[in-house]
Amino acid sequence: MNYTAPIQHQLDACTQMLATDLNHSNPLLNMALQTIKSGAGKMMRPILTLLSAQLFAPIADEALHAAVAYEMFHTASLVHDDVVDESKQRRGHDSINHSEGNKVAVLVGDYILSITLQHIAATRNPRLIDVMSRAASQLANGELLQLQGTRTSSLDEATYTEIISCKTAALFAACATSGAIVAGADEDNIQLMNRFGELTGLCFQIKDDLLDYSELDIGKPTGSDLAGGKLTLPIIYALQQKPHELQPIVDAIHDGTATPGQITEAIATTRHAGGIDYATQVMHRYASDACQLLSPLPESPTKTALIEYVEQVTKRVK
């Protein structure tokens, strides 16, 4: 079963709404928006919002607006992240900051955030404003925690988990929570979906971090996170196993003196030390816990699709 099948019609409607939003009469803004449109992602957050809503009731317009709002919010955060990270590429295309400069990128991100707020307002549900605002504050906190982490040559697993809980899992939790809210679910099920989204978001980020060690073409250079000073779960674990081999390289990364050869060596050592296997096990544990949460709910195509959605998160190759 395709995990989008139960909501395909509504997802198509969201895609059309997004296409309309990513157009503007201002030539400079429109050029940037078209660049973003050409590098569109897989709509994972809108899909989660819609599936969560349909789990409890037929999808109404409020759910469509919430789904679009979260995709726009995510898009704006990526535009701003690229400025912070000084990234040159996003999903295989030139980033806005690289092609048009930081000033344009910040303003484009702000514009997209304004569209986000319009869609949240269109739900006419004050609780969704609270859910999104909390997710936004957590995301900012997570990015600052990660930035702080790049200023040190050590990072423990607990701090890493806190970072990804804020910068990624909080938004997935908001999507799942908002879907349940607009569908009129009771409070127990709203909280259940909040935790389901959080666990799924943790899986998503760990998988993203694992892809930094992948040899596949994933739209960014292998080892780019590591070269940027981001210590993620694979190397955090490997550092505990092989501190003598890895710590000097991590120190060089922190100092900005690491060579491409050292990055390659760090990736190889992380693999040999079991860092990839360990992070994969943690990811699958979160995935199992997320799917287990759905056990008390009645069987339905939407419930099956949510389980397959989690599986897709763990199996994706980019």
N, C-alpha and C positions, 0 to 999 in steps of 0.2 A: 504493500500500500504506500502510495506517495503521501508523505505527512502533510502536504498542503491540500490534498484532495477535498477534505471536508469544508475548506474555507476558500477554495480556488476563486469562486466568483467574487467574493468580498476582497480577496487579495488583489485581483485584477482591478477592482475599483480603487483600491488604495494606490496601486501603481499609477493609475491614470491621474489621481489627485496629486501625487508627487510630481508627475511630469508637468502638470499645469503649474504647480508651485515653483518649479525650477525654470521659470521663464520670466524675463523682465524687459521692459522697454529701454532701460539704461544699458548701453552697449557693453560697458566694462563689466557691470554686474552680470549681465546675461552671458557674456563669454565665460566668466568664472563658473556660473551655474551650469552651463552646458558641459564644461569640463567635469564637474561633479557628476552630472547625469550620465556621462559616458563611462564613468568608473563606478557606477552604482554597485552596491553590494548585493548580498543574497536575501535581504529583507528579513533577517532572522528575528529582529525585535518586533516588527509588525505581525509576523506570523505567530509569534508567541502570544501577543496581545489578543489576536483574533481567536486562536485556539482556546485560550483561557476563557474568553467570553462565551464561545459556543459550547464550552463544556457545561455551562449552566443555563443558557437560554439562547434562542435565535439571535443572530447578530443584528444589532440596530445601528443606526447612523452614528450614535455616540461612540461605538466601538471602532468604527472606521476612522473617525477623527482622532481617537486616542492612538490608534495604530500608526497613523501618518505622523502624529505629533512626536512619537518616540523615534521614528526613523529620521525625522528632521533634526531632532535633538541630538541623536547619535552623529548625524552628518556634520552638524555644527561643531560638535566636540572634536571630530577628526580634523576639521579644518584648523581649529585652534591648536590641537595637539601637534600638528605638523609645524606650526610656527615655533612652539616651545622646543620641539625636538630638532628643529632645523632640517626636517626631512625634505628630500628632493623628489621622492616619488610616493604615490598613493595608489595602490591597486594597479601597478604597471603603467600609470600615467604620471606626468609631471604634477607635483603638488601645486596648489594655488600660490603658496608662499614662494615657491621656487620660480614659477613662471611669471607671477605678477607682483611679487614682493610682499613683505609682512603686513604693510598697511592695508593693502587690498584684502589680504587673507583674513585679517582680524575683522574688517568691516563686513566681508561676505559671511563670515561665521555669525556675526551679530545679526545680519539680515535673516539668515536661516533660523536663528533663535526666535526672531520676531514672528516668523511663520509658525514655529512650534507653539508659541503662546496663543496664536489665533485658533489653532486646531484644538488646543486644550480648552479654550474658552467656548468653542463650539460644542463641546460635550455638555455644557451647562451643568457640570457636576463639580461643586467646590472641593470635594474630597480629592479629585484627581489633581487639582492644583497643588494641594498639600503633598500628594504622593510624588509628583514630578519635582517639586521644589526641594524635597528632601533628597531625592536621587541626585539632583544637580549639586547640592551642597556636598554630598558624599563623593561624587565624582571629582569635584575640585579638591577635596581633602585627599583623595587617593592619589591624584596627580602630584600634589605637593609632597605627600609621603614618598612617592617614587622618586621625585626630584631630589628629595633629601637623601634617599638611598644611594643615588648616584654620586653623592659626595663622600661616601664612605666605602671602604674596601671590604666591608663585612655586612652581612644581612642574614638574619635567621628566618626560619620557616614561618614562625608566628607573625613576624612583621610583613613578610611577603604575602601571607594569607590576608592580613588586614588591608594591604594595598590593593590586592585584586578584588577583595570584597567591596571596597569603595569604588574603584575606578571602572569595574566591569560588572560585577555581580549585582550591584545596587540597581543598575538600569534594567537588567533582566528581571529582577524582582519587581520593579515598578511596572514593567510591561504586564507580567502575569497578574499582579495585584489589580491593576487598572482594568484589565479584561474582566476579572471576577466582579469588580465593583459595578461596572456599567451593566453587567448581566444580572445584577440584583442578587448575587450570592450572599449567603449568610456569613456572619463574621468569622466563624470557624473555617469555612472554605476560603474566605479571602486570605486569612493568615496561612492556610495550607498552601495556597498558590503563591503567596509571597515567598515562603521558604522553598517551594519548588523552583521558582524563578531564580532565587539566590544560588541554589545548588547548581542549577544549569549554567548560570553565569560563571561560577567558579570553574566548571568544566570547560567552558568556552575559552576562558583566559589561559588556563593551563595548556589547553590544546594549542592556542596561539603561541604561547611561549615555547612549546615543543617544536613548532614549525620553524622557529629560528635556528634549530639544529638540523633541519631537514635539508636533503640534497635536491629536493624538487624545486621547480620554478614556481614560487609562491608570490611573485610580484614585488619582492623586496630581497636584497642581498642576504644570503645565509650569514648568520652571526651579526646582523646589523644591530639588534637589541644589545647584544653583548658588547659590541664595539662602542655602543653609546653609553656604556656603563650600567646597563640594567641587569642586575643579578636576579635571575628567575629560578624557579624551583629545581630544574635539572642541575644547574651548577651549584646551587646552595647545598644540595645533597652531596654532590661530588666533592665539594670542598671539605666536607666532614670526613670523607673517605680518603682523599688524597691531598691533604693540605700542603705538603711540601712541593708537589708538582704544580698545583693550581694557584696557591696564594701569590707567588711572585708575578704571575701573569695578571691576576686580578688587581694587584697593586699597580701594575703598569697601565692597565685599563683605567683605573681610577686617576692616575697621574696624566693620562692622555698620551702616553708614550708607547702603547702597545702596537706592535707591528701586525700586518695581516697574517704573517706566519704564526705569531703568538695566538691570535684569535682562532686560527685553524687548529693549533695545538690544544687550546682550551676546549674546543668543541670535541675533538677526538678523545681527550682525557675524560671529559664529562661522560661521553658514551661508555668508555671502558670502565669507568667507576660506578656505572649503574644509575647514573642520574636520569637518563631517559626512561629507563624501566621504572624507577621509583616514581617519577612524576606521572607516568602513565597509570600506575597503580592507584595513585591518589585521585587522579581524574576519574577513573572507573568507579572508585568508591563513592565519590560524590554523585556520579550518574546513577548508580544503583540506589543510593539513598533518595534521590529525586524521584525515580520511578516508583519506589516503594511507597512514597507519600500518596500516590494516586490509588493505591490498592483499595481503600474503603469506598471509592467512588464507583458508581454503576458502570458496567462495561458499555462502551459506545465507540463508534468510529473516531470521534474526537479524542477520547482517552487514548486509544491506540495510536493516533497521530502524534499526540504529545510524547508518548514513549519513544516513538520513532524519531521525533524531533531531537530528543536527548541523544539518541544513538547517532544521529547525523552530526551533532555537535562534536562528538568524540571521534568520528571517523573522517571528518572533512580533511582535505589535503591543501586547502588554501583559505 
